[in-house]
């Protein structure tokens, strides 16, 4: 209805201007009506100006509306303050749009406040900056961890924390890394992750980091306790019979604190002494071998890094075990992109995969349909994952956190060093190894590079 009034008003004004134009054209030809001609012309000009102003009123309302949107001023009620009788429909639309924008802005402010509260609440340091090094976000926990106030530019932060600069430079995108840095004259262990996001034409770098020294200390202490338990078990297994047999021999050759003469020892006692000394020698040799193995485990071999095809390595391992696969009727398959490369020490990786497959073979004993499967692929974050899966008897949940401890083994004659060496190899490659197991269904070892 409001728009109809506008159209009627425009039409009437145009008709009036046309009529005045016709009158002006008629009267200007008559010499006795010069004054009337002048008045007609003035009225035409006045009507034209009024028509232009009338039309521009709409433009001014639109301009005012969008100007307030541009300046983020949505508090004006257009229906009440900027309404002309002929534009009720248009101004109603203005007011509706304005209220919607107000609601959207309120919701955005609430979400922003909510996210800021979370960022300020979490016990993880978060810093966001652009390509020019201007800091967009610096939460309180970042200040607490780095022992410095929030900065406006990364260069200022790097001057205060040079080790943190090096840690960020060395970090890989979308991959969490643990680094040791000197903060406030104290060595701290930080888990750092760097993420890149694109906002318009700007690239924003998001650095999240957490002080995990307490967790590492706890895990290290727990690992030492488990290792000491295993070492104690292994050493005592050898020392106990050595000690007891030594006491038996001592009783044989001593009487009232005096060593017996050889003539006082009968053949049976001499035979027992010989047997006992053989057992002592055997247990002593086993203890020496154990110490040698321990020394090898604690050594870090120097890596010979090369780029090689994963399929090539897996095919070599398949040939290595093919006779056993055939004799034990084990199905072996692998799904790997032929072009997938790995930059690592091929010899160590091959040794580790052989050990993991050997474990799978031992787990598949008495399995009705034994199967081993190897897959390898790169994740969207650029992490290369190799998985070794079997459908053997699996690993009990109570053993999952112990299988990587050196010398710990659930097998009767196991050395307990295979998986600990595998973890050490992955550590040297700055990767990780993990295991998932569903007893009597499947076990999967995952290598992340």
C-alpha positions, 0 to 999 in steps of 0.5 A: 500500500505504501509503495502504491502511494509513492507511485501515485504521487510520482504519476500525479507530479509528472502529469502536473509537470506535463500540464504546466509544460503544455500551458507554458508552450501555449502561453509563450506564443501569446504576447499578452500572456508573458507574465503567465508564461513566466509563472508557468515556467517557474511552477514547472521548475519548482515541480521538477525540483520537488519531484527530484527531492521527493525521489531522492528522499528514498535514496537518502533513507537507503544511504542512511540505512546502509551507512549505519550498517557500515558503522555497525549502528543497528540501534535505530528503529527505522519504522518509527524514526525514518518513516514517511507515509508513502514508504511504510512498506520500504521502511518496514523492510528496513526495520526487519533487516535491521533487527535481523542484523542486530540479532546476528551481531548479538549472537556473534558477540556472544560466541566471541565472548564464549570462545575468548573465555575458553581460550583464556580458561584452558591450561594451554598456551595459545599464540596467533600471529600473521605473516608480518609477525603481528600478534592477534591472540596471546592468552594468559596461559602463554604468559604463564608458561613463557614468563613474559607479558603479552607482546604485540609482535613476535620479534619482541617475544623472540627477543625475550625467549630466543629458545622459543623462537628456535622451537617454533622454527623447527616445529612442523605444521600439524604435528605435535613435537616435544622440545626442551627450552630454557625459560626463565633460567629453567629447562622446561619440556613443551609440547608444541603444535603449529597450525596454519589457517587462511582468513581472506588473504591473510595467513594466520599462524596458530601456536599451541603449547603446553608444559608437560614436564610434570607428566614426563617426570611422572612417566619417567619415574613410572618407567624406571620403577617398571624397568627396575622391577623387570631388572630385579626379576631377571637378576634375582632369577640368576643370583638366587640359584647362584647364592643357594648353590654356593651355600650348598657347596660351602656346606660340603667343603666346610665343617666347623669353619674348617675346610675339609681335606679332599680325602674326606669328600666322597664321590657323591659329594664331589659329583654334587659339587661339580653339578652345582658349579656347572649350574652356577657357571651357566647362571653366571653366563646368563647374567653376563649375556643379560648385561650385554643385551642391556648394553646394546639396548641402551646404545643409540645407533647412528641413523643412515637416512635415505629415501626408499619405497616402503613396498620394496622393504615389505616385499623383501620381508615377505620373501624372508618369511614366505616359507613360514607363511606357506608351511603355517598357511598364513595369509599375508597381504599388504596395501601400499601405494607403490610410489609411497616413500619414507625418509628413514634408516631402511635397515633399522625400519626393516629390522623393526618390521621383521620383529613386529611380524615375528611377534604376529607369527607367534601370536597366530599359533593355533589361530583358525584363519591366520592372517597378517596385513600391512597398510601404509598411507599418509594422513591429511596432516602429512603423517605417514602411518604404517600398520601391522595387523594380525588376528592372533590371540592378542594382548591382555589389557593389563599388559598393554602398558608394559610390553614396551618396557625393556626385558619385559616379556609375556613369552616363556623364552622371550627376551623382552627387547624386541618391542623396546628396540622398536620404540627406540628406533621410532624415537630416533626417527622422531616418530612413535609406535602404538598398539591396539589389541582386542584379545582373540580378535586382532592386534594392530601396531601403528608406526607414525612418522 
